[in-house]
Amino acid sequence: MVDTTLPAQPLVEATLGMGIGAAELPTSDMVLNIGPQHPSTHGVLRLALTIDGERIVKAEPIIGYMHRGHEKLFEARDYRQIIVLANRFDWLSSFANEIGFVLAVERMMGLETPDRALWIRTLLAELNRILNHLMFLGSYPLEVGAITPVFYAFREREALQRVMEEVSGGRLHYMFNRVGGLKDDLPAGWKDRCRVAVADVRKRMKDIQNVILGNEIFQQRTVGVGVLAPDAVLDYGVSGPIGRASGIDFDLRRDEPYLKYADVEFDVVTRDAGDCYARFECLIDQVFQSLSIADQCLDRIPGGPVSVKLPKVVKAPEGHTYAWTENPLGINGYYLVSRGEKTPWRLRLRTASFNNIHALSHLLPGTLLPDLVAIMGSMFFVVGDVDK
C-alpha cells in the first residue's frame, strides 16, 4: 500500500528546505467584511477591512443601511411636526436632539423662552446625557467580555427613566420640547423624586467604577489601544467625549453657552491618552458632572410659565440660522433656511456620530484584528445618528 499522507512538517520548513526564503513566500491581503450587523445592536454598520494576517491595513466604514432621509422629511412637515423626527436619528439622545431644533426656530422667530422652561430644559438635557452615557458604560464592557456592568448601568438608567417618563410621558422619544417652551409643566412633587433619583445614581455609580476601571483584563484590552491623536480629532471633526479623551478641550456648554449652562458650574472632562480606556473614563467622569448640573438646576428652577403663546400656524420668517448644541455624543447642529412658510425650505443636520465613525478609517489601520471590537465600541456611536 502506498502512503499518500503529507509530511508532518510546517509549510515554512518545507519551503525553506527547498531553498525558498520566508520573505519570498507568496502572500496577498484579504478583504474582510465586518457586518452589517443586526439592528438590535446600535444599528447597522459595515466595515470593509483589508488585512495582512491579523494586521488591519485599510478600513472603510460603509454607511447608509439605515438611511431614512430625515433632512428631506423635515421639508414636508411644519415646525411642530419636525420635533417627532428630531427625536429619532439618535434614539439615545432624543431630548438633546429636540433642543437644537427648537433653539434654531426660536432664534429665527425672535422668541424669548421663559426662564422656567430654560432651566427645566437644562435639567432634562443633563438627565438625558446621563442616560446616554450609562448605555455605553454598560454595553462597552459587554463587548469586550465583561457582563456585570450592564446590569449596574441599566439599574441606574431605570432610576432616571422613571422621572423622565413621569415628566414627559415617554421613555425613549420624549417629545417634551415645543417651539417657545415645553409641552407641560412639572408634575407636583416631581422635583423631590428627581433629587432622590439623582442622589441614588451618584451613590451607586461607584459600583461601575469599582468593577471595571481597575479590572486587569479590561485594562489590557483598552489601555494603549486605539489611540486617536489630537490632529486626527481636528481633521475628522470628532467631538464630544471622543475628542476630549484625546485632549481637545472643547465643550459648547462652556465655550458657547446656551439654555442656562452659563449659570451653572461644571468641569469639562478631558484626558490626554486618547485610547479606549481614556474614552471610557471620560464617560464616567461626565456622568458625575451631569449629576452636579442636575442638582444645581433643581435648586434654581424659578416659577412662571413654561411656554409662550404661539399662533395656530407657526411660520419662521425668511432667513437662515445655525444652532449647534453639545449633545451627549458630540456636536449636533441644525442649519435652518426659511422662506417665511410653515415648513422649512431646507433643514440640514450635522450629527456627532457621522464624524466620529469616519475617524475609524484613520484609527484602525495598523491595529490588530482582535482589537477591532474594543476600538470600534469605544467610539460610542449610534448608527441612526450616522445615517440620519
N, C-alpha and C positions, 0 to 999 in steps of 0.2 A: 504494500500500500504506500502511496506517495503522500508525504506530509506537506500539505499546502498552507499551513499556518504561517503567519508573518513572524519574523524575529521579534522577540520581546525586548526591543530597544527603542528609545525615543527617536523621532524623526530627525532631530537635530544631530544626534550622534551618528545616525546613518548617513546623513548628507555630508557631515564633516569627514567621515571615513572615506567618502567618495571624492574628497578634495574640494567640496563646495563650502565656502566660508559662511558663517551665520549671517553676515551682513548682506550676502548675495541671495538669501532666500527670497523668493517672490512673495510679496505681500501686497495687499490692497486695502484701502479704507472701506469701512462698511457704513452704509446709511441705515440708521435705525429709527423707526417711528415710535415715539412715546405718546400714546393716546391716539385719538381723542378718548377721554375718559367719560364715565357716566355722569349725567347732570347732578346726581346726588352728592358728588364731591363739590368743590367750589366752582363748578362749571365745566364746560367742555373746552379743553385746550389741547393742542397737538404740538409736539416738538419734533422737528426733523434733525436728528443728530448724525454727524459724521464722526465716526470713532476709529481710532487706531488702537487695536487691542482693547484696553479698558480706559483709554485716554480720549476725552472729547476733543475733537479737532475743530468742529464748527457746530453751532447751534442756531436753529432758525425757529422762532416761535411762529406758529401758523394759527391765526385767529379767525374769527368770523362765524364759527359754528353756532353761536347763539345770537347772531345779529338780528335785532328786531326793529331797527330803523327808528330809534327814538327821535332823532333830530328831525326827520320828515314828519313823524306823527305829531310832533309839537305844533307844526304849522297848520294842522287841521283841527286844533282844539283851542278853546278860549282859555283865558288865563286862570280860571278856576279849575278847569278840567286837566290842565297840564300837571298840576300837583300830583294827580294819580300816577302819571308816567314818571315823574321825577323821583318817586319812591323806589322805582323798580330796577334801575340798572345796577345799583349796589344795594342789594337787599339787606346787608348788614349795617348800612349807614343811611337808612331811609329818612330819618328825621333831619340829618345833616343835609341830605340832598334837597329836601324841601326848602331849607333856609336859603341856600344860594339862589334858588329861583325866585322866591318871593322878595328877596332883597333887590334883585335886578329890576323887578316890576315896580316895587315901591320907589326905587330911585328914579325910574323913568316918569312915574306919576307925581313925584314930589310929595309923597305921603310921609307924615310924621307918625310912626308907630308908637302907641302908648308905652310908657316905661315899664308898666307891669308885664306887658307882653314880651318886651325885650329881655327882661330878667328871667321870665319863665322859659323863653326860647334858649337862653344861655344854659340854664339848668338842664333842660331836657336834651340839649345837644351834647352836654358832657356825659349824661347818663347813657345816651346812645353811643358815645365814643367808648365808654367802658364796656358796653355790651359787645361792640365790635371787637375790641381787644381781647376780651375773655374768650370769644370764639376761637381766635387764633392761639391764645395761650393754652387752650385745651387741645385743639386739633393738631398743632405743630408737633408737640411731643409724641402724639399718637403716630404721626407719620414717620418718626424715627425710632419707634418701638416702645414708647412709654405710655401705658394705658391709663394709669391712675389720674394724671392731671385733668383729663377731660371730664371726669366726674366732679372734681372740685370746681372746675370752670363753669360747668352747667348748673351747679348748685348756686353759685353767685349770680349767674345770669338770671336764674329764676327769681331770685330776690328782687332784682331790679326790673325784670319783666313785669312783675305783679304791679308795681307802682306805675310803670309806663302804660300798661294795659288799663289800669283804673282811670288814668287821666285822659287817655286818648281813645280807648276802645279797641286798639289794635295791638298785636304782639310783634308784628314784623313790618307792616306798612301802616304807619301811624296816621297819616292824613290829618294832622292836627294843626298845621300852619295854614294860614289864609293870607291873601294879599291884604296888608293893613293890620295884621294881628294874628289871632288864634281862633280856632273853631269854637272854643268854650273856655270858661274859667275853671280854676282848680276845684275839685270836689272838696266838700267840708272835711276837715281833718287830714287831708292828703299830705300836707307838709310834714306833719308829725310822723306819719307812716313812712314817708320818704327818708326822713332823718334816720329812722331805725334801720331801714334797708341799707343806707349808705354806711352807717356805723358797722353793721354786720359784715358787709363786704370788706371794709377796711380791716376789720379784725381777722377775718378768715383768709385774706389774701396771702398771709404767711404760709398757709398750707401749700399753695402752689409754689411759692419761692423755695420752701424747705425741701420739697420732694423732687424738684427738678434742677434748680440752679447749681446745687452742689453735687449733683449726680455725676459720677465719673464717666459713665457711658455717654450721657448726654453731652458732656464737655468734649469727649473725644470725637463725637460726631459733628460738633459745631464750632469749637474754638479753632481759629485759623482757617476755617473752611469757607469758601465763597466770599473772599474779601473783595468788596466793592470800593474802589479808590474814589476820593472826593472829585477828581477830574471827571470820572465816568458819571458820577451823580449829576454833575452840571451838564455834561454833554447830552445825556439822555433825558434830562428834565425830571429825574427822580425826585420825589418829595416825600413829606411825611416822616414817619418813624424810620423808613428805609434810608432816606437821605441823612437824617440826623444821626443815625447809627454810624455813618461814615464821617461824622464831624462837621456836616453842613448845618450851621446854627441858624435855622430859618423856620419861623412859625408865624403864620399870618395873624394868629390871635394876639401876638405880641407886636409884630412888626407893622401890620396894617389892621388895627383892631376894628372889629365890627360887633354888633349886638352890644353886650356890656363887658367885653373882655378887657377894655381899658380900665375898668373899675374893680377888677379882682386881681389878686396876687397869685402867681404861679411861676414855676420854673420850666424853662424849655429843656427837655431831657435830651442830652447828646452823648455819644460815645465816639471814640477815635478808631477803634479796631476795624469797624466796617465788615465784620464777619457775621456768620449766622447767630452766634452767641450774643453779640452786641445788639443785633436787631431784636432778639427775644428779650434781652434786658430792657431795651427801650420801651417795649410794650408794657412790661410790668411796672416800670417807673412811671410811665404816663398814666396808668390806672390810678396810682396814688395822687398824682397831680389833679386828675379829673375829679376824684373824690373830694379833694380840698376845694376846688372851684364850686362843686355842687353844694358843699356846706356854706360857702360864702353867699351863694345865690339864695339859698333857703333863708339866710339871716336877713337878706336885704330886699326881698320881693315887696314892693310897695302896694298900696291899694290902688283902686281906679279901674278903668275899663281895660279890656284885653283886645279890643279891636276898634277900628274906625268904621264909620258908616260909609258904604260904597253904593254907587248906583247899581241897578239890576244888571246892566251890561257893563263890564269893566273894559275900558279901552286905554291902552298906553299911548301917549302922544307920539308923534313922529320923531324918530331919532334912534340912537343906539347907545348901548352901555355894556360894560363888562363887570360882572360881580364874581369875585372869587372868595372862597372860604377854605378854612383848614379842616377838611374832612378827616375822619379817622385814618384813612389810608393815604392821605396827602392832599395836594391842592386840587380843588374842584372848582371849575369856572363855567359860567353861563355868559355867552355873548348874544345879547338880545338886540335885534333890529326890528323896529316897528314902523308901520306906515299909517298909524293912527286908527287901526282897526281893532276888532275884538280878539283877533288871533295875531300872533307874531308873524312878521314876514319871513324872518329867519331866527332860529334859536340854536346856536351851536354849543356843543358841550365838550369841556375839557375834563377828563376824568383822571384820577391818580393812577389807577391800575394800568391804564393804557401805556403810560410812560414807564412805570415800574417793571412791567413784564418784558418790555423790549430791551431792558438792560440785560436780560439773560443772554442775548446774543453776544454781549461783551463779557459777561461774567463766567459763563460755562466753559468756553474753550480753554484747554489746558488743565481742567479738573478731571477727576476720575469719575467714571460712570456710577460707582456705588455712592458717590456724594451728591448725585443729581437730585434725589428727593429732598435731602436736607437743604440744599441750596434753593431749589425752586419753592419749597414750602416756606422758607424764611423770607420770601418776597411779599408775603401776606397780601395776596391779590384776590379779587372777586372777578370771575370771567365776565359776568354781565357788565361790570364796570369797564372791562376792556372792549367788549364788543358793542355795548350800548345799542 
